[in-house]
Amino acid sequence: MAEAYIVAAARTAGGKRNGKLSGWHPADLAAQVLDALIARTDCDPALVEDVIMGCVGQAGEQAVNIARNAILASRLPESVPGTSVDRQCGSSQQALHFAAQAVMSGSMDIVIAAGVESMTRVPMGLPSTAAAKAGFGTYMSPRIQDRYPGVTFSQFTGAEMIAKKYGMRREELDAYALVSHQRAAAATKAGVFAKEIVPVKVRMNDGTETGEMHTADEGIRYDASLEGMAGVKLIAEGGVCTAASASQICDGAAGLMVVNERGLKALGVQPLARVHHMTVIGGDPVVMLETPLPATAHALKKAGMKIEDIDLYEVNEAFAPVPMAWLRATGADHARLNVNGGAIALGHPLGGSGAKLMTTLVHALHARGKRYGLQTMCEGGGLANVTIVERL
């Protein structure tokens, strides 16, 4: 079987809700990343055989196959096909898996895996809300409700359940969140993200353009403090999670070009990384967010590796209890986790986050001269993807 190589990885800087990317149609925003991947590899656009794009809110401007629409808004010729993937928050990590599987099988040689989410223009939960308004009631089927009576399948509830299970206090969550902001701020000030970020024009929600280029993640709080976090209201009465210890609503797009040996030869480029292992499993849909823990154990076993063999980890910070529980379960070193900050500071553009995290991971491995990186994230419905890559 052929190998799968990542030859380009790029992302936009995250935009806050109603912030610097809010005026971008999501197809046009994703197209900026597609064009950047073509430019970075000096690839003939016609050589791209498919675009697989993650997106969670496939409604409104993100409906009707956002992948195809992004292609039509980009430099890619109309002969390039595209398909959209919904694996919830892991959508574009799954897009990477599908792209890698395509080139490893030899059925394709050059594939783009990407993701996009405009949480300003397509609010979280819009598809299920639209279904309810259309007369379909709850988006959960009667048989699911029979199997899990009285369950709301809330990610907020899942985060609280994990915090309670592991005995986490609010002060611990706030302390973790503070580190995320501090690392993101330090990385930004040091120019660490410069190689991975695609500059795009600032375009506000009212349509105005300032002439400025958006090159830095907008949600980082450079003055973050435990005192300030302590004043943030709890999400649920009697709970421990707050908005300060949860991922930020974010607009953004990211992408990776994935090729096999024939693709490398056709492009004449050097690979950034090799996809070493891919896992996806399902777990408890009620707690929902804890599946990265068994998924990581499963992936390491199948890969014949130990957690100590991994140099850097990217675990999505949907809520602080998730990476904190992951650290406890795996025995991993916090110093290797989300070394440039995570979604609490940088934002979580849902379907775009998988490709975003992998972009950051690949660049961080190169910047630090490390070999292996592992990425995982919790996903709606109790799912989790794990990807292990080797820097080349």
C-alpha positions in Angstrom: 0.0 0.0 0.0 1.2 3.5 -0.8 2.0 6.1 1.9 0.1 9.3 2.5 2.1 12.5 2.7 1.1 16.0 3.7 2.9 18.4 1.4 1.1 21.7 2.4 -0.8 22.8 5.4 -2.4 26.2 5.8 -5.2 28.0 7.8 -6.7 31.4 8.2 -6.3 33.1 11.5 -9.4 32.6 13.6 -12.0 35.4 13.6 -14.3 36.2 16.5 -18.1 36.1 16.1 -19.0 39.3 14.2 -15.3 39.9 13.9 -12.7 40.3 11.2 -13.8 37.3 9.1 -17.6 37.7 9.6 -18.1 39.4 6.3 -16.7 36.4 4.3 -19.0 34.0 2.7 -17.8 30.6 3.9 -17.3 29.3 0.4 -15.1 32.3 -0.4 -13.2 31.9 2.8 -12.5 28.3 2.2 -11.4 29.1 -1.4 -8.6 31.3 0.0 -7.1 28.3 1.7 -7.5 26.1 -1.4 -5.7 28.7 -3.5 -3.0 29.0 -0.8 -2.3 25.2 -1.0 -2.0 25.4 -4.8 0.4 28.3 -4.5 2.5 26.7 -1.8 3.1 23.6 -3.8 3.2 25.3 -7.2 0.6 22.6 -8.2 -1.2 22.6 -11.5 -4.7 23.0 -10.1 -6.1 20.4 -12.6 -4.0 17.7 -10.9 -6.1 17.9 -7.8 -8.4 14.8 -8.0 -10.8 15.6 -5.1 -11.5 18.1 -2.4 -12.9 16.7 0.9 -14.2 19.4 3.2 -15.4 19.2 6.7 -18.3 21.4 7.8 -20.8 20.9 10.7 -23.4 23.6 10.0 -24.4 22.5 6.5 -27.2 24.9 6.2 -27.7 28.4 4.9 -24.5 29.6 3.1 -22.8 26.3 4.0 -25.5 24.1 2.4 -25.6 22.4 -0.9 -22.1 20.9 -0.7 -19.8 23.6 0.6 -16.8 21.8 -0.8 -18.0 22.1 -4.4 -19.0 25.7 -3.8 -15.5 26.5 -2.4 -13.9 24.9 -5.5 -16.0 27.1 -7.8 -14.9 30.1 -5.8 -11.3 29.2 -6.1 -8.6 28.8 -8.7 -9.4 25.2 -9.1 -11.0 24.2 -12.4 -14.6 23.1 -12.5 -13.4 19.6 -13.4 -12.2 19.1 -9.8 -15.0 17.4 -7.7 -15.7 18.0 -4.0 -17.7 16.5 -1.2 -18.6 17.7 2.3 -18.1 15.7 5.5 -19.9 15.9 8.8 -18.2 14.1 11.6 -19.2 16.9 13.9 -16.2 18.7 15.4 -13.9 16.1 13.8 -15.2 16.8 10.3 -12.0 18.0 8.7 -9.9 15.6 10.7 -12.0 12.9 9.1 -11.6 14.7 5.7 -7.8 14.1 6.2 -8.4 10.5 6.9 -10.5 10.1 3.8 -7.9 11.9 1.7 -5.1 9.7 3.1 -7.1 6.6 2.5 -7.7 7.6 -1.1 -4.1 8.2 -1.9 -2.9 5.1 0.0 -5.3 3.0 -2.0 -3.8 4.4 -5.2 -7.2 5.3 -6.5 -6.1 9.0 -6.4 -2.7 10.7 -6.1 -3.4 14.3 -5.1 -6.3 15.2 -2.8 -7.1 18.2 -0.7 -8.5 17.8 2.8 -10.0 20.9 4.2 -12.6 22.4 6.6 -14.6 25.6 7.0 -17.0 27.1 9.5 -18.5 30.6 9.6 -20.1 30.5 13.1 -21.1 34.1 12.6 -23.1 33.5 9.4 -24.3 30.0 10.2 -24.8 29.8 13.9 -24.2 26.6 15.8 -27.2 24.3 15.8 -28.9 26.0 12.8 -29.5 22.7 10.9 -31.4 21.1 13.8 -33.3 24.3 14.5 -34.3 24.5 10.8 -35.5 20.9 11.0 -37.6 21.6 14.0 -39.2 24.7 12.4 -40.0 22.5 9.3 -42.2 20.3 11.5 -39.7 17.5 12.2 -39.7 18.1 16.0 -36.5 17.2 17.8 -33.7 16.1 15.5 -33.3 12.9 17.6 -35.4 10.0 16.2 -38.1 8.3 18.4 -36.0 5.2 18.6 -33.0 7.1 19.8 -35.2 8.7 22.4 -36.5 5.3 23.5 -32.9 4.1 23.9 -31.8 7.1 25.8 -35.0 8.4 27.6 -34.9 11.9 28.9 -31.4 12.6 27.5 -30.8 15.9 25.8 -27.3 15.0 24.3 -25.9 18.4 25.4 -22.1 19.0 25.0 -22.3 21.4 28.0 -23.8 18.6 30.1 -21.1 16.2 28.9 -18.3 18.6 29.9 -19.8 18.9 33.4 -20.1 15.1 33.6 -16.4 14.7 32.8 -15.4 17.4 35.3 -17.5 15.7 38.0 -16.1 12.2 37.1 -12.5 13.4 37.5 -13.1 15.6 40.5 -12.2 18.8 38.7 -12.7 22.2 40.4 -13.5 25.4 38.6 -10.1 26.8 39.7 -8.3 24.0 37.9 -10.3 24.6 34.7 -9.5 28.4 34.9 -5.8 27.7 35.5 -5.8 25.4 32.4 -7.6 28.0 30.3 -5.1 30.7 31.4 -2.2 28.6 30.1 -3.9 28.2 26.8 -4.1 32.0 26.4 -0.6 32.5 27.6 0.8 30.0 25.1 -1.2 31.4 22.2 -0.1 34.9 23.1 3.5 33.9 23.3 3.4 32.0 20.0 1.7 34.9 18.2 4.2 37.5 19.6 7.0 35.3 18.5 5.7 34.9 15.0 5.3 31.1 15.4 2.0 31.0 13.4 3.3 33.1 10.5 4.2 30.1 8.2 0.8 28.4 8.6 -1.6 31.4 8.4 -3.0 32.5 5.1 -3.5 36.3 5.2 -7.0 37.4 4.1 -8.7 40.8 4.0 -10.5 42.0 7.0 -14.2 41.9 6.0 -16.7 42.8 8.7 -20.2 41.5 9.0 -21.7 44.8 7.7 -19.6 44.4 4.5 -17.0 47.0 5.3 -13.3 46.3 4.5 -10.6 48.2 6.3 -7.8 47.4 3.9 -6.1 45.5 6.8 -5.1 41.9 6.4 -6.2 39.4 9.0 -3.0 37.6 10.1 -3.5 36.9 13.9 -6.0 34.9 15.8 -8.6 37.3 17.1 -9.7 35.6 20.2 -6.5 35.5 22.2 -6.7 37.5 25.5 -3.2 38.8 26.0 -4.2 40.2 29.4 -6.0 37.0 30.6 -5.8 36.5 34.4 -7.3 34.1 37.0 -8.9 37.0 38.6 -10.8 38.0 35.4 -11.8 34.4 34.7 -13.1 34.0 38.3 -15.7 36.6 37.5 -17.2 34.8 34.5 -20.7 33.3 35.0 -21.1 29.5 35.3 -22.6 27.8 32.2 -24.9 25.7 34.5 -25.9 26.4 38.0 -23.9 24.2 40.4 -21.4 23.3 37.7 -17.8 24.3 37.2 -17.5 25.2 33.5 -17.7 28.8 32.2 -17.2 30.5 28.9 -13.6 31.2 30.0 -12.8 27.5 30.1 -14.6 26.6 26.9 -13.7 27.0 23.2 -14.5 30.3 21.5 -17.0 30.7 18.7 -14.9 31.2 15.6 -14.9 31.8 11.9 -12.1 30.1 10.0 -10.9 27.7 7.3 -7.9 25.3 7.0 -6.6 22.7 4.6 -4.0 20.1 3.8 -2.7 18.8 0.5 -2.3 15.0 0.7 -0.4 12.9 -1.9 1.2 9.5 -2.4 4.5 8.7 -4.0 3.2 9.3 -7.5 1.8 12.7 -6.3 5.2 13.6 -4.9 6.8 12.9 -8.2 4.1 14.8 -10.2 4.5 17.9 -8.0 8.3 17.7 -7.4 7.9 18.7 -3.8 9.3 17.5 -0.4 6.7 16.2 2.1 6.1 17.9 5.4 4.8 14.8 7.2 3.7 11.3 6.7 0.4 10.0 8.0 1.5 7.2 10.3 -1.8 6.0 11.8 -5.6 6.9 11.7 -8.3 5.8 14.1 -12.0 6.7 14.6 -14.2 5.1 17.2 -17.6 5.7 18.9 -18.3 6.0 22.6 -20.9 7.0 25.1 -23.1 9.6 23.3 -24.4 11.0 26.6 -21.1 12.0 28.2 -20.2 12.5 24.5 -16.8 14.3 24.9 -14.8 11.5 26.7 -14.1 9.3 23.6 -10.7 10.8 22.8 -9.4 8.9 25.9 -10.2 5.3 24.7 -9.6 6.4 21.1 -6.0 7.4 22.0 -5.4 4.1 23.8 -6.8 2.3 20.8 -4.6 4.2 18.3 -1.4 3.8 20.3 -2.0 0.0 20.6 -2.7 -0.4 16.9 0.3 1.7 16.0 2.6 -0.2 18.4 3.5 3.0 20.3 3.4 4.4 23.8 2.4 7.9 24.7 6.0 8.6 25.5 6.9 8.0 21.8 4.8 11.0 20.8 6.6 14.4 20.9 3.7 16.8 20.6 -0.1 16.4 21.1 -3.0 18.5 19.8 -6.2 17.7 21.8 -9.0 20.0 20.9 -10.0 22.3 23.8 -13.8 22.2 23.3 -14.0 22.4 27.1 -11.1 22.4 29.5 -12.3 19.1 31.2 -11.6 17.2 27.9 -7.9 17.8 27.5 -7.4 17.7 31.3 -9.1 14.3 31.5 -7.0 13.1 28.5 -3.8 14.1 30.3 -4.8 12.1 33.4 -5.9 9.1 31.4 -2.9 8.9 29.2 -0.2 10.1 31.6 0.9 12.5 28.9 3.1 15.5 29.6 1.2 18.8 29.7 4.3 20.6 28.4 3.8 18.7 25.0 0.1 19.4 24.8 -1.2 22.3 22.7 2.1 23.9 22.9 1.0 27.0 21.0 -2.4 27.3 22.8 -5.7 25.7 22.0 -9.3 26.4 21.1 -9.9 28.2 24.4 -7.7 31.0 23.1 -7.5 30.4 19.4 -11.1 29.5 18.7 -12.9 26.4 17.5 -14.4 26.8 14.0 -16.2 23.4 14.3 -15.8 21.6 11.0 -12.6 23.6 10.3 -10.9 22.6 13.5 -9.5 19.2 12.5 -7.5 20.6 9.6 -6.6 23.6 11.7 -5.1 21.6 14.5 -3.2 19.4 12.1 -1.8 22.4 10.3 -0.6 23.8 13.6 0.8 20.3 14.7 2.8 19.8 11.5 4.3 23.2 11.6 5.1 22.9 15.4 6.9 19.6 14.7 9.1 21.3 12.1 9.7 24.4 14.3 10.8 22.2 17.3 12.6 19.5 15.3 10.3 16.8 16.7 9.3 13.5 15.0 5.8 12.3 16.0 2.6 14.2 16.6 -0.8 13.0 17.7 -4.1 14.8 17.2 -7.5 14.0 18.7 -10.8 15.7 19.4 -14.1 15.0 21.0 -17.1 15.0 18.6 -20.8 15.2 18.8 -22.5 11.8 19.3 -19.6 10.4 21.3 -17.1 10.1 18.5 -13.4 10.7 18.3 -10.7 10.7 15.6 -7.0 10.1 16.3 -4.3 10.9 13.8 -0.6 10.2 14.3 1.8 11.9 11.9 5.6 11.7 11.4 7.5 14.8 10.5 9.7 14.4 7.4 
